[in-house]
Amino acid sequence: MIRRDPIGNRSEDARIIQLRLLIAVSAVVVLVVILLGRFFILQVAHHDRYRTLSMDNRIDLRPLPPVRGMILDRNGTVLAENHAVYELTVIPEKIGDLGRTLREIGELVDLSQRDVARFRKRLKQRPVFEPHVLKSRLSDEEAARFSVHQYRFPGVTLSASLRRVYPYGPLTAHVVGYVGRISEQDTRKIDPVAYRGTLHMGKIGLELSYENELLGEAGLEQVETDAHGRVVRTINRNPSRAGYNLHLTLDSQLQKVAEEALGEYRGSVVVLEPSTGDVLAFVSTPNYDPNLFVNGIDPESYRQLRDSPDKPLINRAIYGRYAPGSTIKPILAFAALDQNLDPLKKTYCPGWFTLPDSDRRFRCWRRKGHGYVDLHDAIEQSCDVYFYQLAHTLGINVVADYLGRFGVGQVTGIDLLSEPSGLLPTPLWKRQARQQAWYPGETIITGIGQGFLLVTPLQLAVATAVLANRGRLVRPRLLRGIENPRTGVMARPAEKRSKSIRAADSPDFEMIVEDMVAVLHGSRGTARASGRNSPYRMAGKTGTAQVIGIPPGSEHDPAEVPEKLRDHALFIAFAPAENPQIALAIIVENAGSGSRTAAPIARKIMDYYFIERLRRAALSGRSRVFG
């Protein structure tokens, strides 16, 4: 017989179900309590903290870099401006895997190893919450391609920014200078608030000297962003203030004429307006393109500039120091007149000069001599023997005193930073600097601008302006005015009180000016070829400065001397002689005679200034009338 078990025990099943329900309900209650507790912590206990964190994820503060001020010449020609370019910026703290992100970006744009290296270097210099430039100057195609895929890269932004551009490139490089990326060393010196959002600053030239005026003030923008970091709306905006525009005394067209006149030579031309000290031209050749430095010059290009034997990175107009040669003779002539020496007294020039009780001969540039010459003849023909004798008569301390009055070998005070002094030697200087005694022969060669005496082209131009002003010393300046771009109002720099060496109506200066006129327009003037048929009267002085010493009595062929060891050619001049409007100083390195090389350059510059410039102005005025 088969025994059948019951299908189930209903009471036991009910008990099990009730137990399970109790456990489930208890679990739900515990979870609800935990959820409510967490909700209480988030919404009540720590409400302020988490609300702030939430807002930080949604609200972003972005710096608004200011627009850097422009630089213009005296005629309104733009020498430095800002052009819009595309760039990729990265906020590192918003990126998880930075390496992968950079690789993926490199698939969309041309991202070189140099771009990545510079980006990683900047990561060490600036906070990770600030935007860092990854690549600038994207092409239109690259910008379009990245913008399509930008959603894939939270924390990476494609934006248009302004890049500094120098339209005239090398022409004004040495005076305007350039901006460059803020380096790690720079960050230790600058105010981080002032440079908020700014990646560049002035490095040299006027860009550095007037950095505070050109920079402007940074602003701030409060924006709301989505999960991908894209801006949804602007909440608040404190705009930046653009930097001031600089208007210079420089005439860019005259600068171009002067540079072309120098040609392939190494050298410098400084042209001043003697009545004001305004710098009209400030040329140093060879030069370089400042645009290469704005976003970082590549190592090979920089190495070529740095190692070039012609040293294009040196601003010769202010940092080059040269023996002035015979260009200082008019100053010594003034010293002679001021010391009541007779200008009509003649000195015999046999072609050489010797000190008493000495057989050493100091040669005149003209080997057969000039015969008997007075002060007028000595300047017109640049007789060395006359000025050997004059320097010996005056003594080195008197010579140095008068040269110093004209600004020779001294800082001029031009508005460029780190201007060096020249060298105005005295017995005291030699004793302190070299622990040596001063020798009479050193006084003799100082009388013709040789020996220890060193000047910059700018200092020589200032001394020339003193002669043009008949004794009034002016401070050279490059800034003509500072313009507020919002109002258009231009503030002029304060006038510096000039210093007078002698009264402007002193007959001594008029006599010296006439002697300098004879240099160009006299029958025996050393630069008469450059003054021939000039419609205006020029006053000038040639000069030739030795680079290496030639032993007394030795003969040498200049053509056999290596080019870098040949004499420098110099020339100073102002015109018109009666009422000077420009004064200039020219130094042409290793070019030999000042009369053959430097004086013709001056004639080209002055012909442009007094003839071609006025003709162009007249044609321009006529075209406006009939236009």
C-alpha positions as CSV (number, residue, x, y, z in Angstrom):
1,M,0.0,0.0,0.0
2,I,1.4,3.4,-1.0
3,R,1.7,6.1,1.6
4,R,1.0,9.8,0.4
5,D,2.8,12.8,2.1
6,P,0.7,16.0,2.5
7,I,1.3,18.7,-0.2
8,G,2.5,21.2,2.4
9,N,2.2,22.6,5.9
10,R,0.3,25.8,5.5
11,S,1.2,27.2,9.0
12,E,4.9,26.6,8.4
13,D,4.8,28.4,5.1
14,A,3.0,31.3,6.6
15,R,5.6,31.7,9.3
16,I,8.4,31.7,6.8
17,I,6.7,34.3,4.6
18,Q,6.1,36.5,7.6
19,L,9.7,36.3,8.6
20,R,10.9,37.2,5.2
21,L,8.5,40.2,5.1
22,L,9.8,41.3,8.4
23,I,13.4,41.2,7.3
24,A,12.6,43.0,4.1
25,V,10.6,45.8,5.8
26,S,13.4,46.2,8.4
27,A,15.9,46.5,5.6
28,V,13.8,49.1,3.9
29,V,13.4,51.0,7.1
30,V,17.1,51.0,7.8
31,L,17.9,52.1,4.2
32,V,15.3,54.9,4.4
33,V,16.8,56.0,7.7
34,I,20.3,56.0,6.2
35,L,19.0,57.9,3.2
36,L,17.2,60.4,5.3
37,G,20.3,60.8,7.5
38,R,22.5,61.3,4.5
39,F,19.9,63.7,3.1
40,F,19.9,65.6,6.4
41,I,23.7,65.8,6.3
42,L,23.8,67.1,2.7
43,Q,20.9,69.4,2.8
44,V,21.0,70.7,6.4
45,A,24.1,70.0,8.4
46,H,26.6,70.7,5.5
47,H,24.4,72.6,3.2
48,D,26.7,75.6,2.8
49,R,29.7,73.6,2.0
50,Y,28.1,71.4,-0.6
51,R,26.3,74.3,-2.2
52,T,29.6,76.0,-2.6
53,L,31.2,72.9,-4.1
54,S,28.3,72.6,-6.5
55,M,28.6,76.2,-7.5
56,D,32.3,75.8,-8.1
57,N,31.6,73.0,-10.5
58,R,29.1,75.1,-12.3
59,I,30.5,78.7,-11.9
60,D,33.9,79.6,-13.2
61,L,36.0,82.7,-12.8
62,R,38.0,83.5,-15.9
63,P,40.6,86.3,-16.2
64,L,40.1,88.8,-19.0
65,P,43.6,89.8,-20.2
66,P,44.0,93.4,-21.3
67,V,44.7,94.5,-24.8
68,R,48.3,95.7,-24.9
69,G,48.8,99.3,-26.0
70,M,50.0,100.0,-29.5
71,I,53.3,101.8,-30.4
72,L,53.2,104.4,-33.1
73,D,55.8,106.8,-34.6
74,R,55.5,110.6,-34.7
75,N,53.4,110.4,-37.9
76,G,51.0,107.8,-36.6
77,T,52.6,104.8,-38.4
78,V,52.0,101.7,-36.3
79,L,55.2,100.0,-35.1
80,A,53.7,97.5,-32.7
81,E,50.1,96.2,-32.7
82,N,48.0,93.1,-31.9
83,H,46.5,90.6,-34.3
84,A,43.9,88.0,-33.5
85,V,45.0,84.3,-33.6
86,Y,43.4,81.0,-32.6
87,E,44.9,79.1,-29.7
88,L,44.2,76.1,-27.5
89,T,44.3,76.6,-23.7
90,V,44.1,73.9,-21.1
91,I,43.1,74.0,-17.5
92,P,45.1,71.0,-16.1
93,E,43.0,70.4,-13.0
94,K,40.0,69.7,-15.1
95,I,41.7,66.9,-17.1
96,G,42.0,63.3,-15.8
97,D,44.6,61.7,-18.0
98,L,46.7,64.5,-19.4
99,G,48.9,62.3,-21.5
100,R,46.0,60.7,-23.3
101,T,44.3,64.0,-23.8
102,L,47.5,65.5,-25.5
103,R,47.8,62.5,-27.8
104,E,44.2,62.8,-28.9
105,I,44.5,66.5,-29.5
106,G,47.6,65.7,-31.6
107,E,45.4,63.7,-33.9
108,L,43.3,66.8,-34.7
109,V,45.9,69.6,-34.8
110,D,49.6,69.7,-35.6
111,L,51.0,69.5,-32.0
112,S,54.8,69.3,-32.1
113,Q,57.1,68.0,-29.4
114,R,58.3,71.5,-28.8
115,D,54.7,72.6,-28.2
116,V,54.2,69.8,-25.6
117,A,57.6,70.5,-24.0
118,R,56.8,74.2,-23.5
119,F,53.4,73.4,-22.2
120,R,54.7,71.0,-19.6
121,K,57.4,73.5,-18.6
122,R,54.7,76.1,-18.0
123,L,52.8,73.6,-15.9
124,K,55.6,73.8,-13.4
125,Q,55.6,77.6,-13.4
126,R,51.9,78.5,-12.9
127,P,48.9,77.1,-10.9
128,V,47.0,74.1,-12.4
129,F,43.7,76.0,-12.1
130,E,44.8,78.7,-14.5
131,P,44.5,78.2,-18.3
132,H,47.8,77.3,-20.0
133,V,48.4,77.8,-23.7
134,L,49.0,74.4,-25.4
135,K,49.3,75.7,-29.0
136,S,48.9,79.1,-30.5
137,R,48.5,80.3,-34.1
138,L,46.2,77.4,-35.2
139,S,45.3,77.5,-38.8
140,D,41.6,78.0,-39.8
141,E,41.4,74.4,-40.8
142,E,42.8,73.2,-37.5
143,A,40.5,75.5,-35.5
144,A,37.5,74.2,-37.4
145,R,38.5,70.5,-37.0
146,F,39.0,70.9,-33.2
147,S,35.8,72.8,-32.7
148,V,33.8,69.8,-34.1
149,H,35.4,67.5,-31.5
150,Q,35.7,70.0,-28.6
151,Y,32.9,68.2,-26.6
152,R,35.4,65.3,-26.1
153,F,37.9,67.5,-24.3
154,P,36.5,69.1,-21.1
155,G,39.0,71.6,-19.8
156,V,40.4,72.4,-23.2
157,T,39.2,75.6,-24.9
158,L,39.6,76.9,-28.4
159,S,39.7,80.7,-28.3
160,A,40.8,83.7,-30.3
161,S,43.5,85.8,-28.6
162,L,45.7,88.7,-29.5
163,R,49.3,88.3,-30.5
164,R,51.9,91.1,-30.7
165,V,53.0,91.9,-34.2
166,Y,55.7,94.3,-35.4
167,P,54.8,95.3,-38.9
168,Y,58.2,96.8,-39.7
169,G,60.1,93.9,-38.3
170,P,63.8,94.5,-38.2
171,L,63.6,98.2,-39.0
172,T,62.6,99.2,-35.5
173,A,63.6,96.1,-33.5
174,H,66.4,97.7,-31.5
175,V,64.4,100.6,-30.3
176,V,60.9,99.2,-30.0
177,G,62.1,95.9,-28.7
178,Y,59.7,93.0,-28.3
179,V,57.5,91.0,-25.9
180,G,58.1,87.4,-25.0
181,R,56.5,84.7,-22.9
182,I,56.6,85.2,-19.1
183,S,59.4,83.0,-17.9
184,E,59.9,81.3,-14.5
185,Q,62.3,84.0,-13.5
186,D,59.8,86.7,-14.5
187,T,57.1,85.2,-12.3
188,R,59.3,85.8,-9.3
189,K,59.5,89.5,-10.1
190,I,56.0,90.5,-11.4
191,D,52.7,91.0,-9.7
192,P,50.6,87.9,-10.4
193,V,47.4,89.9,-10.2
194,A,48.5,92.5,-12.7
195,Y,49.5,89.7,-15.2
196,R,46.4,87.5,-14.5
197,G,45.5,85.8,-17.8
198,T,48.5,87.4,-19.5
199,L,51.3,85.2,-21.0
200,H,53.6,87.9,-22.4
201,M,55.5,90.9,-21.1
202,G,58.0,93.4,-22.5
203,K,61.5,92.0,-22.7
204,I,63.7,94.7,-24.1
205,G,63.5,98.2,-25.7
206,L,60.5,100.4,-25.3
207,E,58.3,97.4,-24.7
208,L,60.2,96.9,-21.5
209,S,60.8,100.5,-20.5
210,Y,57.1,101.4,-20.8
211,E,55.7,98.0,-19.6
212,N,53.4,99.5,-17.0
213,E,51.8,101.9,-19.4
214,L,51.4,99.3,-22.2
215,L,50.2,96.4,-20.1
216,G,46.7,97.7,-19.0
217,E,44.7,96.1,-16.2
218,A,43.2,92.6,-16.2
219,G,39.5,92.0,-15.7
220,L,37.4,89.1,-14.5
221,E,34.4,87.2,-15.9
222,Q,32.1,85.0,-13.9
223,V,30.5,82.4,-16.2
224,E,28.2,79.3,-15.9
225,T,29.5,76.2,-17.6
226,D,28.0,72.8,-18.5
227,A,29.5,69.4,-17.7
228,H,31.9,69.7,-20.6
229,G,33.3,73.1,-19.5
230,R,31.5,75.1,-22.2
231,V,30.2,78.5,-21.2
232,V,26.4,78.5,-20.9
233,R,26.0,82.1,-19.8
234,T,27.9,85.0,-18.4
235,I,26.9,85.9,-14.8
236,N,29.1,88.9,-14.1
237,R,31.8,90.7,-16.0
238,N,34.4,93.2,-14.9
239,P,36.0,94.2,-18.1
240,S,39.8,94.7,-18.5
241,R,41.3,98.1,-19.3
242,A,43.4,98.3,-22.4
243,G,47.0,99.6,-22.1
244,Y,47.9,103.1,-23.2
245,N,49.3,103.7,-26.7
246,L,52.8,105.1,-27.0
247,H,53.5,107.8,-29.6
248,L,57.2,108.1,-30.3
249,T,59.4,110.8,-31.5
250,L,60.8,108.4,-34.1
251,D,60.2,109.0,-37.8
252,S,59.9,105.5,-39.3
253,Q,60.5,106.7,-42.9
254,L,63.7,108.6,-41.8
255,Q,64.7,105.4,-39.9
256,K,64.3,103.4,-43.1
257,V,66.4,105.9,-45.1
258,A,69.1,105.9,-42.5
259,E,69.2,102.1,-42.5
260,E,69.3,101.8,-46.3
261,A,72.1,104.4,-46.3
262,L,74.2,102.2,-44.0
263,G,73.7,99.3,-46.4
264,E,75.5,96.1,-45.5
265,Y,77.8,97.9,-43.0
266,R,77.8,97.2,-39.3
267,G,77.2,100.4,-37.5
268,S,74.7,102.9,-36.1
269,V,73.0,106.2,-37.0
270,V,71.4,108.4,-34.3
271,V,69.4,111.5,-35.5
272,L,68.1,114.1,-33.0
273,E,66.1,117.2,-33.1
274,P,68.5,119.4,-31.3
275,S,66.0,121.9,-30.0
276,T,63.9,119.3,-28.1
277,G,66.1,116.2,-27.9
278,D,63.5,114.2,-29.8
279,V,65.1,111.1,-31.4
280,L,64.2,111.0,-35.0
281,A,66.1,107.9,-36.0
282,F,67.8,105.2,-33.9
283,V,69.5,102.7,-36.2
284,S,71.7,99.8,-35.4
285,T,72.8,97.3,-38.1
286,P,72.7,94.4,-38.6
287,N,69.3,93.8,-36.9
288,Y,66.8,91.0,-36.4
289,D,63.1,90.2,-36.7
290,P,61.4,90.8,-33.3
291,N,58.4,88.8,-34.4
292,L,60.5,85.6,-33.9
293,F,60.6,86.2,-30.1
294,V,56.9,86.8,-29.4
295,N,56.0,83.2,-28.9
296,G,59.4,81.8,-28.3
297,I,62.2,81.6,-30.9
298,D,63.3,78.1,-31.9
299,P,66.7,77.1,-30.5
300,E,68.4,77.0,-33.9
301,S,67.3,80.4,-35.0
302,Y,68.4,81.9,-31.7
303,R,71.7,80.2,-31.8
304,Q,72.4,81.7,-35.2
305,L,71.6,85.2,-34.0
306,R,73.6,84.7,-30.7
307,D,76.7,83.3,-32.3
308,S,76.8,85.5,-35.4
309,P,80.1,87.4,-35.6
310,D,78.1,90.5,-36.7
311,K,76.2,90.5,-33.3
312,P,72.8,91.5,-34.6
313,L,71.2,91.3,-31.2
314,I,73.3,94.2,-29.8
315,N,71.8,97.6,-30.1
316,R,74.9,99.5,-31.2
317,A,73.2,102.9,-30.9
318,I,73.2,102.7,-27.1
319,Y,75.4,99.7,-26.1
320,G,78.2,100.0,-28.7
321,R,81.2,101.9,-27.3
322,Y,83.7,103.3,-29.7
323,A,86.7,105.7,-29.7
324,P,85.2,108.9,-31.1
325,G,88.3,109.9,-33.2
326,S,88.4,113.4,-34.6
327,T,84.7,114.0,-34.0
328,I,85.6,115.5,-30.6
329,K,87.9,118.2,-32.1
330,P,85.2,120.9,-32.1
331,I,84.7,120.3,-28.4
332,L,88.4,120.8,-27.8
333,A,88.3,123.9,-29.9
334,F,85.6,125.3,-27.6
335,A,87.8,124.4,-24.6
336,A,90.7,126.3,-26.2
337,L,88.5,129.4,-26.8
338,D,87.0,129.2,-23.3
339,Q,90.5,129.0,-21.9
340,N,91.4,132.2,-23.8
341,L,93.9,130.6,-26.2
342,D,94.4,132.5,-29.4
343,P,92.5,130.8,-32.3
344,L,94.7,132.6,-34.8
345,K,98.0,131.3,-33.4
346,K,99.5,128.9,-35.9
347,T,101.0,125.5,-35.2
348,Y,103.4,123.9,-37.6
349,C,102.4,120.4,-38.7
350,P,105.3,118.4,-40.3
351,G,103.2,115.2,-40.2
352,W,104.1,114.3,-36.7
353,F,104.3,115.5,-33.1
354,T,106.8,114.8,-30.3
355,L,106.7,115.6,-26.6
356,P,109.6,117.6,-25.1
357,D,112.5,115.4,-24.3
358,S,111.0,112.5,-26.2
359,D,111.7,111.0,-29.6
360,R,108.4,109.2,-30.0
361,R,106.5,110.5,-32.9
362,F,102.7,110.8,-32.9
363,R,101.6,110.7,-36.5
364,C,99.1,113.0,-38.3
365,W,96.7,111.3,-40.6
366,R,98.4,113.3,-43.4
367,R,101.9,111.9,-43.6
368,K,103.4,114.9,-45.3
369,G,101.8,117.3,-42.8
370,H,99.6,120.3,-43.2
371,G,102.2,123.1,-42.7
372,Y,101.2,126.0,-40.6
373,V,97.6,125.8,-39.4
374,D,95.4,127.8,-37.0
375,L,92.2,126.6,-35.2
376,H,90.0,127.1,-38.3
377,D,92.4,125.2,-40.5
378,A,92.9,122.5,-38.0
379,I,89.1,121.7,-37.8
380,E,88.6,122.1,-41.6
381,Q,91.5,119.8,-42.4
382,S,91.3,117.7,-39.2
383,C,95.0,118.3,-38.4
384,D,96.0,115.9,-35.7
385,V,99.2,117.7,-34.8
386,Y,97.4,120.8,-33.9
387,F,95.2,118.9,-31.4
388,Y,98.1,116.9,-30.1
389,Q,99.6,120.3,-29.1
390,L,96.3,121.6,-27.8
391,A,95.7,118.6,-25.6
392,H,99.2,118.9,-24.2
393,T,98.7,122.6,-23.5
394,L,95.3,122.1,-21.8
395,G,96.2,118.9,-19.8
396,I,94.1,115.8,-19.4
397,N,92.0,117.1,-16.6
398,V,90.8,120.1,-18.5
399,V,90.2,118.0,-21.6
400,A,88.1,115.6,-19.7
401,D,86.2,118.4,-18.0
402,Y,85.1,119.9,-21.3
403,L,84.3,116.6,-22.9
404,G,82.1,115.8,-19.9
405,R,80.3,119.1,-20.2
406,F,79.2,118.0,-23.7
407,G,78.0,114.6,-22.4
408,V,80.8,112.6,-23.9
409,G,81.3,109.3,-22.2
410,Q,78.3,109.8,-19.8
411,V,74.8,108.5,-19.5
412,T,72.4,110.6,-21.5
413,G,69.2,109.8,-19.6
414,I,67.3,108.5,-22.6
415,D,64.1,106.6,-21.8
416,L,65.5,103.2,-22.4
417,L,66.5,101.0,-19.4
418,S,70.1,100.0,-18.5
419,E,71.8,102.7,-20.6
420,P,75.6,102.2,-20.1
421,S,78.1,105.0,-19.7
422,G,81.0,105.5,-21.9
423,L,84.5,106.0,-20.6
424,L,85.9,109.4,-19.9
425,P,89.5,108.7,-18.7
426,T,91.4,110.8,-16.2
427,P,94.6,110.1,-14.1
428,L,92.3,109.4,-11.1
429,W,90.3,106.8,-13.1
430,K,93.4,105.0,-14.3
431,R,94.8,104.9,-10.8
432,Q,91.6,103.5,-9.4
433,A,90.7,101.1,-12.2
434,R,94.1,99.9,-13.3
435,Q,96.5,100.9,-10.4
436,Q,98.7,102.6,-12.9
437,A,100.1,106.1,-13.4
438,W,98.9,108.4,-16.2
439,Y,101.4,109.1,-19.0
440,P,101.7,112.3,-21.1
441,G,101.4,110.3,-24.3
442,E,97.9,109.2,-23.2
443,T,96.9,112.9,-23.0
444,I,98.2,113.4,-26.5
445,I,96.1,110.6,-28.1
446,T,93.0,111.6,-26.1
447,G,93.3,114.9,-27.9
448,I,92.3,113.1,-31.2
449,G,89.7,110.9,-29.6
450,Q,91.8,107.8,-29.2
451,G,93.2,105.9,-26.2
452,F,90.9,105.0,-23.4
453,L,88.2,107.4,-24.4
454,L,84.9,105.6,-25.4
455,V,81.5,106.9,-26.4
456,T,78.2,105.5,-27.6
457,P,76.7,106.8,-30.9
458,L,73.8,108.2,-28.8
459,Q,76.3,110.2,-26.6
460,L,78.1,111.4,-29.7
461,A,74.7,112.6,-31.1
462,V,73.9,114.5,-27.9
463,A,77.4,116.2,-28.0
464,T,76.6,117.2,-31.6
465,A,73.3,118.6,-30.6
466,V,75.1,120.8,-28.0
467,L,77.2,122.3,-30.7
468,A,74.1,122.8,-32.9
469,N,72.3,124.5,-29.9
470,R,75.4,126.7,-29.3
471,G,75.9,125.3,-25.9
472,R,72.6,124.0,-24.7
473,L,72.6,120.4,-23.5
474,V,69.3,118.5,-24.0
475,R,68.2,115.1,-22.8
476,P,67.3,112.7,-25.7
477,R,63.8,111.1,-25.6
478,L,61.9,108.6,-27.6
479,L,58.4,109.1,-26.0
480,R,56.4,111.9,-27.6
481,G,53.1,111.2,-25.7
482,I,50.9,108.6,-24.0
483,E,47.4,108.2,-25.4
484,N,44.4,106.9,-23.5
485,P,42.7,104.6,-26.1
486,R,39.3,105.2,-24.5
487,T,39.3,109.0,-24.6
488,G,41.9,109.7,-27.3
489,V,43.6,112.2,-25.0
490,M,47.4,112.2,-25.2
491,A,49.5,113.3,-22.3
492,R,52.9,114.8,-23.1
493,P,55.9,113.9,-21.0
494,A,57.2,116.6,-18.7
495,E,59.9,118.7,-20.2
496,K,63.3,118.3,-18.7
497,R,65.2,121.5,-18.0
498,S,68.2,121.8,-20.3
499,K,71.6,122.7,-19.1
500,S,73.7,125.4,-20.8
501,I,77.4,125.2,-21.1
502,R,77.7,128.8,-22.2
503,A,75.3,131.5,-23.2
504,A,73.6,130.8,-26.6
505,D,74.9,134.0,-28.1
506,S,78.5,133.2,-27.3
507,P,80.7,134.1,-30.3
508,D,82.9,131.1,-29.5
509,F,80.2,128.7,-30.7
510,E,79.5,130.7,-33.8
511,M,83.2,130.5,-34.7
512,I,83.3,126.8,-34.2
513,V,80.1,126.3,-36.2
514,E,81.7,128.2,-39.1
515,D,84.8,126.0,-38.8
516,M,82.6,122.9,-39.0
517,V,80.8,124.4,-42.0
518,A,84.2,124.6,-43.7
519,V,84.6,120.8,-43.3
520,L,81.8,120.3,-45.8
521,H,81.8,123.5,-47.8
522,G,85.4,124.7,-47.6
523,S,88.0,124.3,-50.4
524,R,90.1,122.0,-48.2
525,G,87.4,120.4,-46.0
526,T,87.8,116.7,-45.3
527,A,84.1,116.1,-46.2
528,R,83.9,118.7,-49.0
529,A,82.8,115.9,-51.5
530,S,79.7,115.2,-49.4
531,G,78.9,118.9,-49.1
532,R,79.2,119.7,-52.8
533,N,76.1,121.3,-54.4
534,S,74.1,121.1,-51.2
535,P,71.1,123.5,-51.2
536,Y,71.5,123.9,-47.4
537,R,74.5,124.5,-45.3
538,M,75.8,121.7,-43.2
539,A,78.2,121.8,-40.3
540,G,80.1,118.6,-39.6
541,K,83.2,116.8,-38.5
542,T,84.8,113.6,-39.9
543,G,86.5,111.1,-37.7
544,T,88.5,107.9,-38.0
545,A,89.1,105.6,-35.0
546,Q,91.7,102.9,-34.9
547,V,90.6,99.5,-33.8
548,I,94.2,98.3,-33.2
549,G,97.3,100.3,-32.3
550,I,99.9,100.9,-35.0
551,P,103.5,101.0,-33.7
552,P,105.1,104.5,-34.1
553,G,106.9,104.8,-37.4
554,S,105.5,101.6,-38.9
555,E,103.9,101.5,-42.3
556,H,101.0,99.3,-43.2
557,D,98.6,98.8,-46.1
558,P,94.9,99.1,-44.8
559,A,93.8,96.6,-47.5
560,E,96.0,93.9,-45.9
561,V,94.5,94.4,-42.5
562,P,91.7,91.9,-41.6
563,E,88.3,93.5,-42.1
564,K,87.3,93.3,-38.4
565,L,90.6,95.1,-37.4
566,R,90.2,98.1,-39.8
567,D,89.5,101.6,-38.6
568,H,86.0,102.7,-37.8
569,A,84.5,105.6,-39.8
570,L,82.7,108.4,-38.0
571,F,80.9,111.6,-38.8
572,I,78.8,114.1,-36.9
573,A,76.8,116.9,-38.5
574,F,73.8,119.3,-38.1
575,A,71.8,121.4,-40.6
576,P,71.0,124.0,-41.5
577,A,74.0,125.5,-39.8
578,E,72.2,128.8,-39.1
579,N,69.1,127.2,-37.5
580,P,69.7,123.5,-37.0
581,Q,66.7,121.2,-37.3
582,I,68.5,117.9,-37.1
583,A,71.8,116.7,-35.6
584,L,73.3,113.3,-36.2
585,A,76.1,110.9,-35.4
586,I,77.2,108.1,-37.6
587,I,79.6,105.2,-36.8
588,V,80.4,102.7,-39.4
589,E,82.4,99.8,-38.1
590,N,85.7,98.8,-39.9
591,A,84.9,101.1,-42.9
592,G,88.1,103.2,-42.9
593,S,87.9,106.9,-43.5
594,G,84.9,108.9,-42.1
595,S,85.1,111.3,-45.1
596,R,84.8,108.5,-47.6
597,T,82.2,106.3,-45.9
598,A,80.3,108.0,-43.1
599,A,79.9,111.5,-44.5
600,P,78.1,110.3,-47.7
601,I,75.7,108.5,-45.5
602,A,74.9,111.7,-43.6
603,R,74.3,113.5,-47.0
604,K,71.7,110.9,-48.0
605,I,69.9,111.3,-44.7
606,M,69.9,115.1,-44.8
607,D,68.8,115.2,-48.5
608,Y,65.9,113.1,-47.6
609,Y,65.0,115.2,-44.6
610,F,65.3,118.6,-46.3
611,I,64.3,117.8,-49.9
612,E,62.6,114.5,-50.4
613,R,60.5,114.5,-47.2
614,L,59.2,118.0,-47.9
615,R,58.5,117.1,-51.6
616,R,56.4,114.1,-50.4
617,A,54.6,116.2,-47.9
618,A,53.8,118.8,-50.6
619,L,52.5,116.0,-53.0
620,S,50.5,114.5,-50.2
621,G,48.9,117.8,-49.4
622,R,48.1,118.4,-53.0
623,S,46.5,115.0,-53.4
624,R,44.3,115.7,-50.4
625,V,43.2,119.1,-51.9
626,F,42.3,117.5,-55.3
627,G,41.1,114.2,-53.9
